[in-house]
Amino acid sequence: MKAVQIVKPGQLKVIDTELPKLSGPNEVLIQMTAAGICGSDMGIYHGTNAAATYPRIIGHEMVGRVVETGPQVSSLKVDDRVIINQVTSCGHCYPCRMGRGNVCDHLAVRGVHIDGGYREYMAVPETDCYVLPDTISDEDAVMIEPTTIGIQACTRAELNKDDMLLIYGSGALGSSILKTARLICGHIIVADIQEDKLEEARRNGAAYTINTREEDLVAKVKEFTMEHGATVSIDAVCNKDSLSQLLQATGNAGRVITMGFSTSPTEVNQFVITSRELDVRGSRLQNKMFGKAIELIRDGKLDITGSVSHTFPLTKAQEAFDFVDSHDPSIRKVVLTFDF
């Protein structure tokens, strides 16, 4: 079967590898149908993802169809369309015992630490698969995984209806957070440097927007929050300066959520945290949020259609990655398909 492997940073290959076999009675064999290209996939390709190991078959936004089931599989049947959980955890360490397997001491993420979904077939436990609603296409279903990341961030923030939320960044990550956050609170500020993204954010529920290329982030946040500052700030920019900016933009007793994997040094002023008694919390991956995301989609509360702008067959992965690197303004979500 065909697979896409990052041999080392900057080197992508379409390889031939063996078809996987079921190794346990509760496993299912999935024929892949769609897999998204995420910013973290690009980071692995460019060597900027500190968590990745090489060589690696990447891809963690994974949609497919069940083609074989183990003898003890009870929740799935052949031809079920599913999305696959990217997180694998041990179930025994301290984080797992605390119900936080997404930061397991022995965490292995498909497509990062172990091989992922850029291959024609995968064998996985049935418990890692979630059946898709019939109303959503395979390509659009790729967006469920980013949606779970947004749900996780809002959960870590303990976001509630009275919060004044600042989302810094309106790319794919920020947009996913916004779609979840607007179901919880109405006072949402989105900041970005691109006016078209801010316009989209307004259409998607942002009450206020800030163009940080032209406007002062902290001053505008104060203006939009009756001089208090945001009660919750979520970093969807994730560069070396974004945390310090959000600490300044967040008011007393607020929560600041970090999501980036940058290893560049960040200068943080302790006074701004201590004097305002801010909570600074990381949000990584997602913690059993696929069921919640699918429920919101099925109930019509969340619409993830229309986000996929381009598709490429798996065998043209290099062309797809080069296109993403071009930063063409038409790019929203790029998806690899398996109909080659």
C-alpha positions in Angstrom: 0.0 0.0 0.0 1.0 3.6 -0.5 1.9 5.9 2.4 3.5 9.3 2.9 6.5 9.4 5.1 8.6 12.3 6.4 12.0 10.7 6.3 13.7 13.7 8.0 12.9 17.4 8.1 12.4 18.7 4.5 12.3 15.2 2.9 8.9 13.8 2.0 8.5 10.5 0.2 5.6 8.4 -1.1 6.6 4.9 -0.1 5.3 1.4 -0.5 4.7 -0.4 2.8 3.0 -3.6 4.0 -0.8 -3.8 4.5 -1.5 -3.9 8.3 -3.1 -6.9 9.9 -5.4 -7.0 12.9 -3.2 -7.7 16.0 -6.0 -8.0 18.6 -9.6 -9.2 18.9 -10.9 -5.7 19.4 -9.1 -4.1 16.4 -10.6 -2.9 13.2 -9.0 -2.4 9.8 -9.7 1.0 8.3 -9.5 1.9 4.6 -8.6 5.6 4.6 -10.6 8.0 2.6 -9.5 11.5 3.7 -6.7 13.0 5.8 -6.2 16.7 6.6 -3.0 18.7 6.4 -2.6 20.6 9.7 -0.1 23.2 10.7 1.5 20.6 13.0 2.0 18.3 10.0 3.8 21.2 8.2 5.8 21.6 11.4 6.9 18.0 11.2 7.8 18.4 7.5 9.9 21.5 8.3 11.4 20.2 11.5 9.9 22.7 13.8 7.6 20.4 15.7 9.5 19.5 18.9 7.4 16.5 19.6 7.9 14.6 16.3 10.2 11.7 15.7 11.6 10.5 12.3 11.1 8.8 10.0 7.3 9.1 10.4 4.1 8.4 8.4 2.3 11.6 9.4 -1.4 12.6 9.5 -3.6 12.9 12.5 -6.9 14.1 11.0 -8.0 10.7 9.8 -11.2 9.6 8.2 -11.9 6.2 6.7 -14.2 3.1 6.3 -14.2 -0.1 8.3 -13.3 -3.0 6.0 -12.6 -5.7 8.6 -13.4 -6.3 12.3 -11.8 -8.5 15.0 -13.9 -11.3 16.6 -14.6 -9.2 19.7 -15.6 -6.0 18.1 -19.1 -5.0 19.1 -19.5 -1.3 18.4 -18.5 -1.2 14.7 -19.4 -3.1 11.5 -17.9 -3.3 8.0 -18.7 -0.2 5.9 -19.1 2.1 8.9 -17.5 5.5 8.2 -15.4 6.7 11.1 -12.9 9.3 12.3 -9.9 8.0 14.3 -8.7 9.4 17.6 -5.1 10.6 17.3 -4.3 10.2 21.0 -3.1 6.9 22.5 -2.4 6.7 26.2 -1.4 4.1 28.8 -4.3 4.4 31.2 -2.2 3.9 34.3 0.0 6.9 34.9 -0.9 9.9 37.1 -2.5 12.0 34.2 -4.5 9.0 33.0 -5.7 8.3 36.5 -6.8 11.9 36.7 -8.8 11.5 33.5 -6.3 13.4 31.4 -5.0 10.8 29.0 -4.2 13.5 26.4 -1.1 14.4 28.5 -0.3 10.8 29.4 3.3 10.2 30.7 3.6 7.8 27.8 1.6 9.7 25.3 1.9 8.5 21.6 0.1 10.6 19.0 -0.7 9.0 15.7 1.2 10.9 13.0 3.7 12.4 15.5 5.2 9.7 17.7 3.7 6.7 15.9 2.6 6.3 12.3 -0.5 8.1 11.4 -3.2 8.4 8.7 -1.3 9.2 5.5 -1.5 5.6 4.3 -4.1 3.5 2.6 -5.0 1.3 5.6 -4.7 1.4 9.4 -5.4 -1.1 12.1 -6.7 0.5 15.3 -8.7 -0.5 18.4 -12.5 -0.1 18.0 -12.5 2.3 20.9 -10.4 4.8 18.9 -13.1 5.1 16.2 -16.2 7.3 16.1 -19.0 6.7 13.6 -19.7 9.7 11.4 -23.1 11.2 10.7 -24.5 10.4 7.3 -25.0 14.1 6.7 -21.3 14.9 6.5 -18.8 14.0 3.7 -15.5 12.3 4.3 -13.6 15.5 3.4 -15.6 17.7 5.6 -15.4 15.2 8.5 -11.6 15.9 8.6 -12.6 19.1 10.4 -14.0 17.2 13.4 -10.4 16.8 14.7 -9.6 20.5 14.7 -13.1 21.0 16.3 -12.1 18.8 19.2 -9.0 20.9 19.7 -11.3 24.0 20.0 -13.6 22.2 22.5 -10.6 21.2 24.6 -9.3 24.8 24.7 -12.7 26.1 25.8 -12.9 23.3 28.4 -9.5 24.1 29.8 -10.5 27.7 30.0 -13.7 26.9 31.9 -15.4 29.2 29.5 -18.8 30.3 30.6 -21.6 32.6 29.4 -20.4 35.6 31.4 -16.9 35.6 30.0 -15.3 38.2 27.8 -13.2 36.0 25.5 -10.2 37.1 23.4 -9.1 34.7 20.7 -5.7 35.8 19.4 -5.4 34.5 15.8 -8.1 33.7 13.3 -6.5 31.0 11.2 -7.6 27.3 11.2 -7.0 27.0 15.0 -8.7 30.2 16.0 -11.6 29.6 13.7 -12.2 26.2 15.3 -12.1 27.7 18.8 -14.5 30.5 17.7 -17.1 28.0 16.4 -17.2 26.3 19.8 -16.9 29.4 22.0 -19.8 31.1 20.3 -22.1 28.3 21.7 -21.0 29.3 25.2 -20.6 33.0 25.4 -21.4 36.0 23.2 -18.7 38.5 24.2 -16.0 37.3 21.9 -13.1 39.4 20.5 -10.9 38.0 17.7 -7.6 39.6 16.8 -5.6 39.0 13.7 -3.5 40.8 11.1 -5.6 39.9 8.0 -8.8 41.7 7.4 -10.4 38.9 5.4 -10.0 36.6 8.3 -11.4 39.1 10.7 -14.4 39.6 8.4 -15.0 35.8 8.5 -14.7 35.9 12.3 -17.4 38.5 12.4 -19.6 36.3 10.2 -18.9 33.4 12.5 -19.9 35.1 15.7 -17.2 37.4 16.9 -18.7 40.5 18.5 -15.5 42.6 18.1 -12.4 42.3 16.0 -9.0 43.9 16.2 -6.5 44.2 13.3 -3.2 44.1 15.2 -1.4 45.4 12.1 -3.2 48.7 12.6 -4.5 48.7 16.1 -3.0 48.3 19.6 -4.1 44.9 20.9 -4.2 45.7 24.6 -5.8 49.1 24.2 -8.6 47.8 22.0 -9.2 44.8 24.3 -9.6 47.3 27.2 -12.0 49.3 25.1 -14.1 46.3 24.3 -14.2 45.0 27.9 -15.1 48.2 29.9 -11.4 48.6 30.8 -11.2 45.3 32.6 -9.4 43.2 30.0 -10.4 39.8 28.7 -11.5 37.3 31.3 -10.3 34.5 29.1 -7.6 34.8 26.4 -6.7 31.9 24.1 -3.5 32.0 22.1 -4.1 30.7 18.6 -1.1 32.6 17.2 1.4 30.6 19.2 4.6 32.6 18.5 7.3 33.7 20.9 5.6 37.1 21.6 1.9 36.1 21.8 1.9 34.9 25.4 3.4 38.1 26.8 0.8 40.1 24.8 -2.1 38.0 26.1 -0.9 38.4 29.7 -1.1 42.2 29.2 -4.6 41.9 27.6 -6.1 39.7 30.3 -7.8 41.3 33.3 -7.7 40.4 37.0 -8.6 36.8 37.9 -8.5 35.8 34.2 -7.4 32.7 32.5 -4.8 32.6 29.7 -4.7 29.4 27.5 -1.5 28.5 25.6 -1.6 26.0 22.7 1.7 26.5 20.9 4.7 24.2 20.6 7.3 26.9 20.0 10.6 26.3 21.8 11.8 29.9 21.2 12.4 31.7 24.5 9.6 33.9 25.8 10.1 36.7 28.2 7.4 36.7 30.8 6.9 39.3 33.5 6.0 37.5 36.8 4.4 40.7 38.2 1.6 40.7 35.6 0.7 37.2 36.5 0.9 37.5 40.3 -0.6 40.9 40.6 -3.7 39.9 38.6 -3.7 36.3 39.9 -3.9 35.0 36.4 -4.2 31.3 35.6 -1.9 30.3 32.7 -2.9 26.9 31.4 -1.8 24.7 28.6 -4.2 23.0 26.3 -2.9 20.1 24.3 -4.7 17.9 21.7 -8.1 16.8 23.0 -9.3 14.6 25.8 -12.1 12.3 24.6 -13.9 15.2 22.8 -14.8 13.4 19.5 -18.1 12.3 20.9 -19.0 15.8 21.9 -18.0 17.3 18.6 -20.1 14.7 16.6 -23.1 15.3 19.0 -22.9 19.1 18.3 -22.8 18.4 14.5 -25.6 15.9 14.6 -27.8 18.3 16.6 -27.2 21.1 14.1 -25.4 23.3 16.6 -22.1 23.2 14.8 -21.5 23.5 11.1 -18.1 22.4 9.9 -18.9 22.3 6.2 -17.3 24.7 3.8 -13.8 24.8 5.4 -12.1 22.5 2.9 -10.7 24.6 0.0 -8.5 22.1 -1.8 -8.0 18.4 -2.2 -5.0 16.4 -3.5 -4.6 12.6 -4.0 -2.2 11.0 -1.5 0.3 10.3 -4.2 0.6 14.1 -4.8 1.4 14.9 -1.2 4.5 16.8 -2.1 2.5 19.1 -4.4 0.0 19.6 -1.6 2.6 20.5 0.9 4.3 22.9 -1.5 0.9 24.5 -2.1 0.3 25.0 1.6 3.8 26.5 1.9 2.9 29.0 -0.8 0.4 30.6 1.6 -2.0 31.2 -1.3 -4.8 33.4 0.0 -7.4 30.9 -1.3 -6.2 28.2 1.1 -8.4 27.3 4.0 -8.1 23.5 4.6 -6.2 21.2 2.4 -7.2 17.5 2.4 -5.5 14.4 1.0 -7.8 11.9 -0.6 -7.3 8.2 -1.5 -9.1 7.9 -4.8 -6.0 7.7 -6.9 
